[in-house]
């Protein structure tokens, strides 16, 4: 089984074998893209020394490899491999492609150091192929599925080389190992301005927007004056306002559980507004380190309306960016207890730099570039390390198969409410996006 450290070299070989022949125009276009996005990194990356990487030498190497490329699929991979040399969670190359929206029909994530199926969509090809929550994913397309490799693999199959099928090696909770080929449902994503769209396309875009808002709204469940459980799926201004309202209405509740599992982060101002609800004084957030200097970020605190009760924060491997910053500030300020799995370790500030190629049609490509690192008050960055919970609790394969939530159940136990894992899993059921 291949590991993530061999991912790009082996994909280059695969692209040579499978992709169309690269002609002179393909290579010239790739050379232009290489120079544009390499200059984005050279100009904007937060560390002007690029972690000691000889960027110019690596760019020259990529240029030579593009000049000698025999397949069109090799071209974006050479640029992606250049970016991968920085080992930065937020810095990546995005090649020109028709916008697509892949739907796997199942959800999966690292739990501990292994990868598990967590949800399977009813009536999907994944369900037909026998995938079940609790199945451990041993490999995806013959690459070992681990916490360290997963982001790279998803970047490849979603961005660089979109796939129509995934070949999975699975192990069920009984230990039985099997293989499954799962079809990926691909459809065009809508990128046009809403004002320029008519008919069904405009209606579908509106429905998708409403569906996204529905799945990312704040959820809450209160148990008298003992406990308020808040599901906080993303750091947005609307969600920060909703949480502040919930806390004002329940300021006498003894314990608040804030569930940040699956929260990918979001807006810095929303993070600061959310944190302010739990402090009555100014606290440090982080030090932003850019190529031009450092700036200390703080949270003002809510002196009149802050929540003063017990706080428990839940995180998992999909808690990223602002969610990780929130959890770590709570730990460092000794404001509450963090439960769950180690977080993503994807904590940088990044900016996307857009470019275009072609005339009719015009294709967009670009680079996501980290413009700042964030150093916590203990002098450490969360990049690649994440937040280690005060109590490390993860669901077992049997828990996933039986739809049990031992993490939330343990949190309610600490709040003297004691929900069973089965009851805890039903508080905020998973919602699939619309097709």
N, C-alpha and C positions, 0 to 999 in steps of 0.2 A: 504494500500500500504506500502511495506517495505522500510526502509531507509537504507542508506549505512552503518550506524553504526551496523546494524544487518546482514550485508552481509555475512561475513565469518561463523558465527555460523549457519545460515540457510543453507548455501551451504554445510556445513559439514553434516547436516541432510539429505539434498538432495542426497549427494554422497553415504551415507550409504544405502539409499533406492534404488538407481539406478545403482550403479557401481558393478563390479564383486567382488566376495569374495576375501579378501586379505589373501594370504597364508603366511607361515613362510618366504619364500624367498623374497616376496614383502616387508614384514616388515623389514627384515634385510637390504635389499637394501636401504629402506627409512631411516633407522637409520644411515647408512654410509653417505648418502647424507646430512642428517641433521647435522652431526658432521662436514663435510667438509665445507658446506656453512656457518654454524654458526661460524666456525673459521675464514672464510674470513671476516665476519663482525667484529669479535673480534680483528682481526689483522690489518685491513685496514680502518675501519670506521673513518671518520675525527675527530669525537668527542670520545676520549677514554672513557669518562664517559657515552656514549650512551644515552644522554639526561636524565640520572637518571634511565633508564630502567635496572632492575636487569636481565641482559641478561642470566647469567648462570642459574638462577632460571627458566626463561622462556624456556630455552633450555631443562632443566630437565623435565618440564611440557610437552613440545612437545614430548619428548622421551617416556614418559609414555603413552601419548595418541596414539602415533604410535604403541606402543607395544600392546595396547588394541583395535586397529582399526579392524573393521569387513569388511571394503570395501576398494578396491584398490583406489577408487577415494578420499577417506578421507586422504590418505597418503600425497600427495603434498599440500593439503589444510592446513594441520597442520603446515607444514613448511612455507607456505605462510603467515599464520596467525601470526607466530612468527615474520616474517619480517615486517608485517603490524603494529606491535606494535611500531616501530620506527617512523611511520608517516612521511616518507621521500619519496619525489617524485621520487628519482633516485635509491632507494635501494629496490631490489626485488629478489625473487627466481624464477629461470627458470627450470622447471622439464624436464626430458628427454622425448622428443616426436618426432615423425616423423615430419620433417619440413613441415608445411602447409602454404598456402597463402589464407586466407579467403577473399572473395569478397561479400560484402553485397548487392551490387546493388543500394545502396544509401549512401549518406554522411550526417552526422549530427554533430552538435556541440553546445556547450553552447553559448547562446546569452543573455547577462545579466545573470540572475540566472536561466533561463529556457533553455530547449534543443529543437532544431528545426531541421527538415529535410531541408538541403540546396540544395542537388542535388539528382536526381533520374536517374539511368542509363536507357537509352532507351532499350526496349525489355528485361528487367530484370524481375525477379519474383516480386521485389519490385514495379515496375510499374504495373504489372498485378494485384497486391494486392491493388492498388489504392493509393500508397504513392505519395505525391506531395510536392515540395518545399513549405515551409510555414506551413506544419503540425507540431504542437508541439508534441514532444514525452513525454508523461506523465509517462510512465513506460516501462522498458525493462525486459522481463521475470519476471514480477510482482515486480520489484524493482524500486523505484522512480527514475526518471531520472532528476538529478540536476547537476549543475556545480561540486559540491563536490563529487558526487557519480560516475560520468561518467568514470573517469580513472580506478577506482576499477572494475567497471563492464566490461570494455573492457579488462582489464588484465585477468579477470576470463574467459570470453568467447573466448578470443584469445589465452591464454597461459595455464591456469589451467584446464579448462573444455571446450574444443572446442565444439561448438554447430553446429548442422546442420540447425537449424531454430531459429529465434528470435520471441518471442511473444511481440507485441507492443500494447500499448494503446496510441491512437493518438487523438489530437483535431485539427480540421481544422480551418482556419482563420475565419469561420462563427461561431465557437463555438461548432460545432457538434463533439461529442466524439464517437470513434469507435475503434474496435480491428482488428489487422491484424497479421497473421503468415507469416513471410517472410523467404523463404529458403536462406541459405547461400551457395554460390558456393565455394567448397573447392577443391583445387588441390595441388599436391605436389610442394613444393618450391625446387629449385635447390641449393644444397649445395656443390656439388663436384667441384673439381678443373677443370677449363676449359680444361687444357691440357689432362685430363683423360677422357674427354667426346667426344663422336662421334655422327655423324648423327644429328637427329632432336633435341636431348637434347641440344647439343652444340649450334646449330643455335638458338634455343629458348632462351637460356641464353644470347646470344649476342643481340638478339632483345629486351629482357627485359632490358638489360643494356642501350641500345640506347633509349628505351622508357622512362626509368627513367631520363636520361640526358635531353631528350626533355622536359619533364614535369617540370624539375627543372632548366631550363635555365633562365637567366635574360631576361626580356622583357622591351621594352621602347617605349614611344610615345612622340613626341615633338610637341609643338605648338609654332612655331616661336621662338622668344627670350623671350616669356613670361613664358613658362612652359615646363619642362621635367618630365614625369611620368615614374618611374622605378619600375617594379615588381621584387622583390628580394626574391625568394622562399626558399633559403637555403644559409647558410654561408659556402661556399667552396672556395678554392683558385681560381678556374676557374671563379666563379661568382664575387669574389672580383676584379679580374683583369678586367673582363668585365665591371663592374661598374666604375672602375677607368678610363677605356677608354672612356666610355660614358660621364663622367664628364669632361674629358679633351677636348673632342670634342664639348662640350656644356657649356664651362666655363662662357660664357656671358649670359646664361639663367638666368632670374630673380628669378625663383622659381623651386625647385626640390621637387617632391613628391616621397618619398621612401615608397613603399607598402610592409610591413612586415607581412601582414595578412596571416595566415597559415604557417608561417616560423617556423620550429621546432627547429632552432638553427644550430649548426654545429661546425666548427673548431675555436678554440680560435685565431689562427693566422689570419684566414680570418676575424674574427670580428675586430681585431685590425687594419688590413689593410683597412677594409671598413670604420671604424670610422675615420681613419687618413685623408680620403678625405675631411672631413668637418671641420678640425681644422688646424690652422697655427702655433700651439704651442702644447707643451706636456700637456696632460690632464690625470687625474686619471681614470682608468677603474674600478678597484675594489681591495679589499684586499683578497687574497686567504688565508683562514684559514684551516690548516691541523692539524693532530694530533701531528706534530713535531714543529709547529710554524706558523708564518704569513709572507706573502710576498706581497708587493704592486705591482700591475700590472698597467702599464701606456700605453697610446697611444702616439706615438711620434709626430704625426701631419705631415702634408705635407706642408712645408714652401713655396715651389715653385709652386706646382700644385694643391693646395687645392681649393675646391669650396667655395666661400665666399657669395653666394647669400642666399636667403630665403629657409629654409628647413621645410618640413612638413612630419611627419612620421605617417603611418597608422598601427594600431595593432588590434588584436582581441584575442579571448580566445584560439586560436591555435597558437598564437605567443609565443614561449617558449625559454628558455635557452638563447642562444646568442642574439636572437631577443629582448628579454626582457632587457638584459644588454645594447644593443645598444640604445633602446628607453629611458631607465632611464638615461644613460649618457647624451643624448641630453637634457633631462629635467634638470638635475642637473647643467649642464654647460650653461643652458639658450641659447642653440644653435638653437633651433627650437621648433615647436609645434607638440604635439602628439595627434592624433585623433583616435577614434574608441572605442573598448570595453576593459575592464580590461583583462590583459594578463594572461597566464596560471598559473604563480606562480610556475614554475618548473625550479629552477635555482640552480643547484649543479654541481660539477664536479664529474663524476663517472667513475669507471673502472669495466670491466667485468672479472670475474675469472672463468675459464672454468675447468670442471672436466668431467670424463667419467665413464660409468658403462657398464658392459657386455663385451663379447669377440667377438661374431659373431652373430648378429651385435653389433657394439659399439654405444652407445647412449651418447650424450653430455648433460650435465646439468651444472648449475652454478649459480652464484650470481652476480647481478649488485650492486655495493657498492659505496656509496658516499665517495669520498676521500678528498673532500674539499667543504667548504661553501664559498660563495663569498659575501663580505660585501661592499656595495656601499660607496661612499665618504660621505654620510650623516650618516654613521654608522649603516645602516639598511640592512637586507637581503631581497631579493625578494621572497624567498621560501615561498610558500603558500599565499603570498599577491599579487604578481604580480605588474604590473605597471598600475596605474590609469591614463588614458589619461587626457590631459589638457581640451579637449572637449570630453565628453562621448556621442558617437553617435552610435546607433545600428540599423540595419534594422528591420522593423516590419514584422509580418507574411505576410501582404499584399505585402511588398517590396520583400520578398523572392519568393512569388507566382508569382509576375509579373516580376521577374528578374530585380529589380532596385537596385542600389548601392548608397544609400544616403551618405555613408561615403566618398567615393571618390568624389562624386558630391560636398559635402561641402568643401573638400580640394581644388578642382579646383576653387570654389567660392573665397576662401581666396587668390588664385593666380590670381584673376581677369580674369579667362577664362570661367567659368560658363558652365560646361557640365551638361546636365540633368541627373538625376539618371538612366534613361534608357540608355542613351549614355555611361555613365560611366561604366555600367555593361558589355558593349560590348568590352571594351578596351582589357581585358585579360580574355577571356572566359575559363571556367573550362575545363580541359582535363582529360578524363578518362584513367586509365592505360590500356594497352593492355591485352587481355584475354589470 
